[in-house]
Amino acid sequence: MKGPKITLSEAAVSDILEQAEWYEAQADQKLAKRWEKAVTSTLLRISRWPRAGSPCKFNAIELNDVRRVPVAGFPKHLIFYRSSAEEILVLRIVHGARDLESLFSL
């Protein structure tokens, strides 16, 4: 049985690339590659169990259906997504210490 299709928003793609560049600049390419592999494995896990992510409790009603899951091996980084039977839409992949709700354009 095939799971839902994973779609990354433009913001999520930028989040992944910016964090990889930051890790490469601060540490090395090895850490940047580990980050990219961790994001990929976490996305595959979400595709198998979309309801496993914790529901978010944002003030904006438009964000009521958003879930989050930590990136494997990078627990302070969170993947925010919406899921349906056909698609998992990844909205953002960011550090949890940020003003999270303000990162979503409503």
C-alpha positions in Angstrom: 0.0 0.0 0.0 1.4 3.4 -1.1 1.3 6.2 1.5 0.5 9.8 0.9 2.7 12.0 -1.3 5.1 14.3 0.5 5.1 17.8 -0.7 7.6 20.4 0.6 6.6 24.1 0.7 9.1 26.6 -0.7 9.7 27.7 2.9 10.5 24.1 4.0 13.0 23.7 1.1 14.6 26.9 2.1 14.7 25.8 5.8 16.5 22.6 4.9 19.0 24.3 2.7 19.7 27.2 5.0 20.3 24.8 8.0 22.6 22.6 5.9 24.6 25.6 4.9 24.8 26.8 8.5 26.0 23.4 9.7 28.6 23.3 6.9 29.8 26.8 7.8 29.8 26.2 11.6 31.1 22.6 11.6 31.7 20.7 8.4 30.1 19.1 5.4 29.7 15.8 7.4 27.3 17.5 9.8 25.4 19.1 6.9 25.0 15.7 5.3 23.9 14.1 8.6 21.2 16.9 8.8 19.9 16.2 5.3 19.7 12.4 6.0 18.0 13.0 9.3 15.3 15.2 7.6 14.8 12.6 4.9 14.4 9.7 7.4 12.0 11.8 9.5 9.9 12.6 6.4 9.8 8.9 5.5 8.6 8.2 9.1 5.9 10.8 8.8 4.7 9.3 5.5 4.3 6.0 7.2 2.6 7.3 10.3 1.2 10.8 9.5 -0.9 11.0 12.7 2.1 10.3 15.0 3.1 13.9 15.1 1.9 16.0 18.0 -0.9 18.4 17.2 0.2 22.1 17.5 -1.6 24.5 19.7 -1.4 27.8 17.8 -3.7 30.7 18.4 -4.6 31.1 14.7 -7.6 28.9 13.7 -6.0 28.4 10.3 -3.2 26.4 11.9 -5.5 24.0 13.9 -4.6 21.0 11.7 -0.9 21.4 11.8 1.2 18.7 13.5 4.9 18.7 14.4 7.6 16.1 14.9 11.2 16.5 15.9 13.9 15.8 13.3 15.6 12.5 14.2 19.0 13.2 15.9 18.2 17.0 15.9 15.5 17.1 18.6 15.3 20.9 18.8 14.4 21.1 15.1 10.8 20.5 14.3 9.0 19.6 11.1 5.6 21.2 10.8 3.1 19.6 8.4 -0.5 19.0 7.4 -1.7 15.6 6.3 -4.5 14.1 4.4 -5.0 10.6 2.9 -3.4 11.8 -0.4 -0.7 14.3 0.8 1.6 15.4 3.5 2.3 19.1 3.1 5.5 20.1 4.9 5.1 23.7 5.9 8.4 24.5 7.8 11.4 22.8 9.3 12.8 25.1 12.0 14.4 25.3 15.4 11.8 25.1 18.1 13.1 28.1 20.0 11.8 30.5 17.4 8.5 32.4 17.4 6.9 29.5 15.7 3.4 30.8 14.9 4.9 34.0 13.2 6.8 31.7 10.7 3.5 30.7 9.0 2.1 33.1 6.5 -1.6 33.3 7.0 
